[in-house]
Amino acid sequence: MIILLNPQSAYFSFRVPNTILTLGTFLEDKYEYELVDENINRNIDSTLEKLIVEKNIKYLGITVMPALQLQRAVAISKRIKLLFPHIKILWGGYFPSLHPNTVLRSDYVDYVFRGHSEFSLVDFFDYIEGKENAKQINEIPGLSYKSNDEIVHNKKSEIVNPDLIPLLPYHKLPLEKYLRIGKTYLGERTMGYHSSVGCPFLCGFCAVAGVYKGRWIGRSAELVADDLTFLKREYNIGAVEFHDNNFFVSEKRVYEIAKRIKDLNIGWWGEARPDTVMKFSDETWAMMRDSGCRMIFFGAESSSEEILKLMDKGGTQTPETVLELAEKAKRYNIVPEFSFVLGSPTDNVDRNIENDLKYIRKVKQINPKSEIIIYTYSPVNFEDSEMSLAAKMKGFDYPKTLEEWVSPRWQNFDLRKNPLTPWLKPKHFTKIRNFEKTLNAYYPTVSDLKIKGWKRGLLKVMGGWRYLTSIYYAPYEIMLSLKLMRYRQPEVEGFTFEE
């Protein structure tokens, strides 16, 4: 018996755990398994202990993203290994895929699955359960493990074609708990969905590039529409977030999906590259709008062509691309979310940050509804990246143990809010956050449905003099107002909740 666990990954909003759902669908009719999501089951210790005892659990598989989920995965793994030493603990997901050696140096993780593990997980259970004609352990793609005190890495696993993934076993989770979280900017009963894997680009600051190395495969438009029609019929969903790393790779596919779901009456959101979507025809833009596309998340990243080159953005993205995109999205009434990564490892950090802040103001002037999400650069373990090399040359290095990764000093590193990069000083973080608070006041996000009427007016007045004079220093009055209003600034999901 197997438990597939999704540790807590958020304090407020949370997504349907498609990762463990996908693994589960490959285990169907082969092995008994339970799906557990700590986001909706905060009594995780007692839940796991009860399952282990009552159902004779032998394996605990944990999906691990950085930050909060990593912290919880470490705590849970330690506890389970202490109480039930016989249980084999398996980690998969972005963090162990990028840092397998660090994970396996611990004494509470037995195996790591790097990259896609849908087929590899089944192969592993066949091997360890002694099934006839099972692959040997060294033949299982993507598997890393300890052998005679040495860490062994098998050959990499291949991307699984999304068209081969059956309908997910939604019945294994209380789906209503994910859909009852309130109205969002996209609509009511918002569902998370993956329609593709990977990304064809190699941005040097992106963990996706480190894992997929430029590979991308999309599920067919017909199957995507079939899945969403099922979710609409069975669960009455009103909105969809496409959690693809890059939903908009193929214009033809985007158009076909939009056309097929046009009559479902759902709002939707996805992630894209600015230069890709700028090449879309007006017909595709119109179809996207008419099918319910309310927001698109774009990686604007920087106002500097030099830094965009350092980031290996590739393609034809320039600072001018984002300005044109802000104008075009305005014409089609689709809200663009622009993500910026400030504080890259260059010799002109102060100048670059100042230029980025001025550039963000220009974006907002063109399209006031543009959502702005500001991160500070944190390196990823992508050794082929020029940006990663630049970071190491300036003195950056990763923790060597999981205990160090989850220490208070490193907890926020992968949130890209306060990374421990030696070239960034406290004054840089202070300047960025003060600007962000002032921006949020003068241009309150359209996606926080609580901030409306007099609240929006009050914030705009309070932030007005600071924004118009570019005096961002010590905006304590704004910080207090935002806290009292429980303001939630835009994040990568692109919306917040009405309470």
C-alpha positions in Angstrom: 0.0 0.0 0.0 1.3 3.4 -1.0 0.6 7.0 0.2 1.2 9.8 -2.3 1.5 13.1 -0.3 1.3 16.7 -1.3 2.7 18.7 1.7 1.4 22.1 2.5 2.4 24.6 -0.1 0.3 27.7 0.8 -1.2 29.5 3.8 -4.3 30.8 2.0 -5.2 29.7 -1.5 -4.3 26.2 -2.7 -4.5 24.2 -5.8 -5.8 20.8 -6.8 -2.7 18.6 -6.4 -2.4 17.5 -10.0 1.0 16.0 -9.4 -0.1 13.3 -7.1 -3.3 12.9 -9.1 -1.3 12.2 -12.2 0.9 9.7 -10.4 -2.2 8.1 -9.0 -3.8 7.5 -12.4 -0.7 5.5 -13.5 -1.0 3.3 -10.4 -4.7 2.6 -10.9 -5.4 -1.1 -11.4 -1.8 -1.9 -10.4 -1.3 -0.9 -6.8 -3.4 0.3 -3.9 -2.7 3.9 -3.0 -4.0 6.8 -1.0 -3.8 10.5 -1.9 -3.2 12.9 1.0 -3.0 16.7 0.6 -1.8 18.6 3.7 -3.3 21.8 2.3 -6.8 20.6 3.2 -5.8 18.2 5.9 -3.7 20.0 8.5 -3.9 17.1 11.0 -1.3 15.4 8.8 0.6 13.6 11.5 -2.4 11.7 12.9 -3.7 11.1 9.4 -0.5 9.5 8.2 0.0 7.5 11.3 -3.5 6.1 11.2 -3.2 5.2 7.5 0.2 3.6 8.0 -1.1 1.4 10.8 -4.5 0.5 9.4 -3.6 0.0 5.8 -0.1 -1.5 6.2 1.6 1.3 4.3 5.1 0.4 3.0 5.9 3.5 0.8 5.5 7.2 1.3 5.9 9.2 -1.9 6.2 13.0 -1.5 6.1 15.7 -4.1 8.4 18.6 -3.1 8.6 22.2 -4.4 10.9 24.7 -2.7 10.1 27.0 0.2 7.2 26.0 2.5 6.6 22.7 0.8 10.2 21.7 1.3 10.0 22.6 5.0 7.0 20.5 5.5 8.4 17.6 3.5 11.5 17.5 5.7 9.5 17.6 8.9 7.1 14.9 7.8 9.9 12.7 6.4 11.9 12.9 9.6 8.9 12.1 11.8 7.7 9.1 9.7 11.2 7.7 9.4 11.6 7.9 13.2 8.2 6.3 14.0 8.2 3.8 11.1 11.8 3.0 10.1 10.6 0.3 7.7 8.8 2.7 5.4 10.6 3.7 2.2 10.4 7.4 1.6 10.4 8.6 -2.0 10.8 12.2 -3.1 10.0 13.7 -6.5 9.3 17.2 -7.9 11.3 20.3 -8.7 13.4 20.5 -5.6 14.8 16.9 -5.6 15.1 16.9 -9.4 17.5 19.9 -9.1 19.2 18.9 -5.8 19.2 15.0 -5.7 22.5 14.7 -3.9 21.5 17.1 -1.2 18.3 15.1 -0.6 19.9 11.7 -0.6 22.6 12.8 1.9 19.9 12.9 4.5 19.1 9.8 6.5 15.4 10.0 6.0 14.9 10.0 2.2 15.5 6.6 0.5 14.9 7.4 -3.2 14.6 10.4 -5.4 12.7 10.5 -8.7 14.2 13.2 -11.1 11.9 14.7 -13.7 8.8 12.8 -14.9 8.2 9.7 -12.8 4.8 8.4 -14.0 6.2 5.3 -15.6 9.4 5.1 -13.5 7.3 4.9 -10.3 5.4 1.9 -11.6 8.7 0.3 -12.7 10.1 1.0 -9.2 7.2 -0.7 -7.4 7.4 -3.6 -9.8 11.1 -4.0 -9.0 10.8 -3.6 -5.2 7.8 -5.9 -5.0 9.6 -8.6 -7.0 7.2 -8.6 -10.0 8.0 -10.9 -12.9 9.9 -9.3 -15.8 10.4 -6.1 -13.7 13.3 -3.8 -14.6 16.4 -3.9 -12.5 16.8 -0.9 -10.2 19.7 0.5 -12.3 17.4 0.4 -15.4 14.7 2.7 -14.0 14.9 6.1 -15.7 15.2 9.2 -13.5 15.8 7.2 -10.3 18.5 8.2 -7.8 19.4 6.1 -4.8 22.1 5.1 -2.3 24.2 2.0 -2.9 27.1 1.1 -0.6 27.3 4.7 0.7 27.5 6.0 -2.9 24.7 8.0 -4.6 23.7 6.5 -8.0 21.9 8.5 -10.7 20.2 6.4 -13.4 19.7 7.9 -16.9 17.2 10.7 -17.1 13.5 10.0 -17.6 11.8 11.2 -20.7 8.8 13.6 -20.7 5.5 11.8 -20.7 3.3 12.8 -23.6 0.3 14.4 -22.0 -2.0 12.7 -24.5 -1.1 9.4 -22.8 -2.3 10.5 -19.4 -5.8 9.2 -18.7 -8.5 11.2 -17.0 -7.2 12.0 -13.5 -8.7 10.1 -10.5 -10.5 13.2 -9.1 -12.7 10.8 -7.0 -9.7 10.1 -4.8 -9.8 13.6 -3.3 -12.6 15.7 -1.8 -12.7 18.0 -4.8 -15.4 20.2 -3.4 -13.0 21.5 -0.7 -10.8 23.0 -3.5 -13.8 24.5 -5.3 -15.5 26.1 -2.4 -12.7 28.7 -1.7 -14.7 31.6 -2.9 -15.1 33.8 -6.0 -11.9 34.8 -7.8 -11.3 37.4 -10.6 -11.6 34.5 -13.0 -15.0 33.3 -11.7 -16.4 30.9 -9.1 -15.3 27.3 -8.4 -11.8 27.7 -9.9 -10.0 24.6 -11.0 -6.3 24.0 -11.6 -5.4 22.0 -14.7 -2.2 21.0 -16.6 -2.4 20.9 -20.4 1.3 20.6 -21.3 4.7 19.9 -19.8 7.9 21.7 -20.0 8.9 24.8 -21.9 10.9 25.2 -25.2 13.0 28.1 -23.8 16.0 28.1 -21.6 15.7 31.1 -19.3 18.7 31.1 -17.0 16.8 32.0 -13.8 14.0 29.4 -14.2 13.8 26.0 -12.5 11.7 24.7 -15.4 14.6 25.2 -17.8 16.9 23.3 -15.4 14.5 20.3 -15.3 13.2 20.2 -18.9 16.2 21.6 -20.8 14.1 23.1 -23.6 11.6 20.3 -24.1 7.8 20.9 -24.3 4.8 18.7 -25.2 1.2 19.8 -25.2 -1.9 17.7 -24.7 -4.2 17.9 -27.8 -6.9 20.6 -27.9 -9.5 17.9 -28.2 -8.5 16.1 -25.1 -8.1 19.3 -23.1 -11.6 20.3 -24.1 -12.9 16.9 -23.2 -11.4 17.1 -19.7 -12.7 20.6 -19.1 -16.2 19.5 -20.3 -16.1 16.6 -17.9 -15.1 19.0 -15.0 -17.8 21.4 -15.9 -20.4 18.6 -16.1 -19.4 16.7 -13.0 -18.2 19.5 -10.7 -19.7 22.7 -12.2 -16.4 24.5 -12.4 -16.6 28.2 -13.3 -13.0 29.0 -13.9 -9.7 27.3 -14.9 -6.1 28.1 -14.2 -3.8 26.4 -16.8 -0.8 25.6 -14.6 1.4 24.9 -17.6 4.9 26.3 -17.4 4.1 27.8 -20.8 0.5 27.4 -22.0 0.9 29.6 -25.1 3.7 27.8 -27.0 1.5 26.9 -30.0 -0.9 29.5 -31.4 -2.8 26.9 -33.3 -3.3 24.8 -30.2 -4.3 27.8 -28.1 -6.9 28.9 -30.7 -8.3 25.3 -30.9 -8.6 25.0 -27.1 -10.3 28.4 -26.9 -12.7 27.6 -29.7 -13.7 24.2 -28.1 -14.3 25.6 -24.6 -16.0 28.8 -25.8 -19.4 27.6 -24.8 -18.5 26.3 -21.4 -18.8 29.7 -19.9 -15.6 29.6 -17.8 -13.0 32.2 -17.1 -9.4 31.1 -17.6 -5.7 32.1 -17.0 -2.4 30.9 -18.2 1.4 31.7 -18.4 3.1 32.9 -21.5 6.2 34.6 -23.0 5.6 38.2 -24.2 7.2 37.7 -27.6 5.2 34.5 -28.3 1.8 36.0 -27.7 2.6 39.3 -29.4 2.9 37.2 -32.6 -0.6 35.8 -32.3 -3.1 37.1 -34.8 -5.9 39.4 -33.9 -8.3 36.5 -34.7 -6.6 34.4 -32.0 -6.6 37.2 -29.5 -10.3 37.7 -30.1 -11.0 34.0 -29.7 -9.1 33.9 -26.4 -11.1 36.8 -25.1 -14.4 35.4 -26.3 -13.7 32.0 -24.7 -13.2 33.5 -21.3 -9.5 34.4 -21.1 -9.4 37.0 -18.3 -5.7 37.2 -17.4 -2.3 36.1 -18.8 0.9 35.9 -16.8 4.0 37.1 -18.6 7.6 37.0 -17.7 8.6 40.6 -18.5 11.7 40.2 -16.2 13.8 43.3 -16.9 13.9 46.7 -18.7 17.4 46.0 -19.8 18.3 44.2 -23.1 21.6 43.3 -21.6 20.0 41.5 -18.6 17.5 39.8 -20.8 20.4 38.4 -22.8 22.1 37.3 -19.5 18.8 35.6 -18.6 19.0 33.6 -21.9 15.5 34.8 -22.7 16.1 33.9 -26.3 13.4 34.5 -28.9 12.7 38.1 -29.8 11.7 39.5 -26.4 12.9 43.1 -25.8 11.7 45.8 -23.4 9.7 47.3 -26.2 7.8 44.0 -26.6 6.3 44.3 -23.1 5.1 47.9 -23.7 3.4 46.8 -26.9 1.9 43.9 -25.2 0.4 46.1 -22.4 -1.3 48.1 -25.1 -2.6 45.1 -27.0 -4.0 43.4 -23.9 -5.8 46.6 -23.1 -7.5 46.5 -26.4 -8.8 43.0 -25.8 -9.7 43.6 -22.2 -7.4 40.8 -21.0 -5.4 41.7 -17.9 -1.7 41.2 -18.3 0.3 40.1 -15.2 3.9 41.2 -15.7 6.6 39.5 -13.6 9.9 41.3 -13.0 13.1 39.7 -11.6 15.1 42.5 -10.1 18.7 42.4 -8.7 20.5 40.2 -11.3 24.2 39.5 -10.7 25.6 42.5 -12.6 28.1 45.2 -11.8 25.4 47.9 -12.0 22.8 46.7 -9.5 21.7 50.1 -8.3 21.3 51.5 -11.8 19.4 48.5 -13.1 17.0 48.5 -10.2 16.3 52.2 -10.7 15.7 51.6 -14.4 13.4 48.7 -13.8 11.2 50.8 -11.4 10.9 53.6 -14.0 10.1 51.0 -16.7 7.3 49.5 -14.5 5.8 53.0 -14.2 5.8 53.2 -18.0 4.0 49.9 -18.2 1.3 51.1 -15.8 0.9 54.4 -17.7 0.1 52.4 -20.9 -2.2 50.0 -19.2 -3.2 50.8 -15.6 -4.9 47.4 -15.2 -1.5 45.6 -15.7 -0.7 43.6 -12.6 2.9 43.9 -11.5 4.7 41.1 -9.6 8.2 41.9 -8.4 10.7 39.2 -7.4 14.4 39.5 -6.6 16.7 37.2 -8.4 17.5 33.9 -6.7 19.8 31.4 -8.6 18.6 28.0 -9.7 20.7 24.9 -10.1 20.9 25.1 -13.9 24.7 24.9 -14.6 24.3 25.5 -18.3 23.0 28.9 -17.6 25.2 32.0 -18.0 23.2 33.6 -15.2 23.9 30.8 -12.8 27.6 31.0 -13.6 27.5 34.8 -13.0 25.9 34.2 -9.6 28.6 31.7 -8.6 31.4 34.1 -9.7 30.0 36.7 -7.4 30.1 34.4 -4.4 26.8 32.6 -4.4 26.5 28.9 -3.4 23.7 26.6 -2.3 23.3 24.8 1.0 24.8 21.4 1.2 22.2 19.8 3.5 18.4 19.8 3.8 18.7 21.1 7.4 20.4 24.2 6.0 17.8 24.6 3.3 15.0 24.7 5.8 16.8 26.9 8.3 15.3 30.4 8.9 18.2 31.9 7.0 17.2 30.1 3.8 13.4 29.7 4.2 12.5 32.5 1.8 15.2 31.9 -0.8 13.0 30.2 -3.3 10.1 32.6 -2.8 12.4 35.1 -4.6 11.6 37.8 -2.0 14.8 37.9 0.1 17.4 35.6 -1.4 20.8 35.3 0.1 22.7 36.7 -2.8 26.0 38.5 -1.9 25.6 41.3 -4.4 22.3 42.5 -3.1 22.3 44.6 0.0 19.5 45.5 2.5 19.1 48.9 0.9 18.2 47.2 -2.4 15.4 45.0 -0.8 14.1 48.0 1.1 13.9 50.2 -2.0 12.1 47.5 -4.0 9.6 46.7 -1.3 8.9 50.4 -0.6 8.2 51.0 -4.3 6.0 47.9 -4.4 3.9 49.1 -1.5 3.5 52.6 -3.1 2.6 51.0 -6.5 0.0 48.8 -4.8 -1.6 51.8 -3.2 -1.7 54.1 -6.3 -2.7 51.2 -8.6 -4.7 48.8 -6.4 -4.8 45.3 -8.0 -7.9 44.6 -10.0 -7.7 41.0 -8.9 -8.3 41.4 -5.2 -12.1 41.5 -5.1 -12.2 42.8 -1.6 -10.5 46.0 -2.6 -13.3 48.0 -4.2 -15.3 51.3 -3.8 -14.0 53.5 -1.0 -11.1 51.2 -0.3 -9.6 51.7 -3.7 -10.2 55.4 -3.5 -8.5 55.7 -0.2 -5.5 53.7 -1.2 -5.1 55.7 -4.4 -5.1 59.0 -2.4 -2.6 57.7 0.1 -0.2 56.5 -2.5 -0.7 59.4 -4.9 1.8 61.9 -3.6 4.5 59.3 -3.1 4.0 57.8 -6.6 3.7 61.1 -8.4 6.9 62.5 -6.6 8.8 59.1 -6.7 9.3 59.4 -2.9 9.0 55.8 -1.8 11.0 56.0 1.5 9.3 54.6 4.6 5.7 54.2 3.4 4.5 53.2 6.9 1.0 54.7 6.4 0.5 52.7 3.2 1.8 49.5 4.9 -0.6 50.0 7.8 -3.6 50.6 5.4 -2.7 47.5 3.3 -2.5 45.4 6.4 -5.9 46.7 7.8 -7.6 46.0 4.5 -6.0 42.6 4.3 -4.7 43.5 0.8 -3.2 40.6 -1.1 -0.9 41.7 -3.9 -0.9 39.8 -7.2 1.0 36.5 -7.1 1.7 34.0 -9.9 -1.8 32.6 -9.8 -3.2 35.9 -10.9 -6.0 36.4 -8.4 -7.1 36.6 -4.8 -10.3 35.6 -3.1 -13.5 37.4 -2.2 -14.5 36.7 1.4 
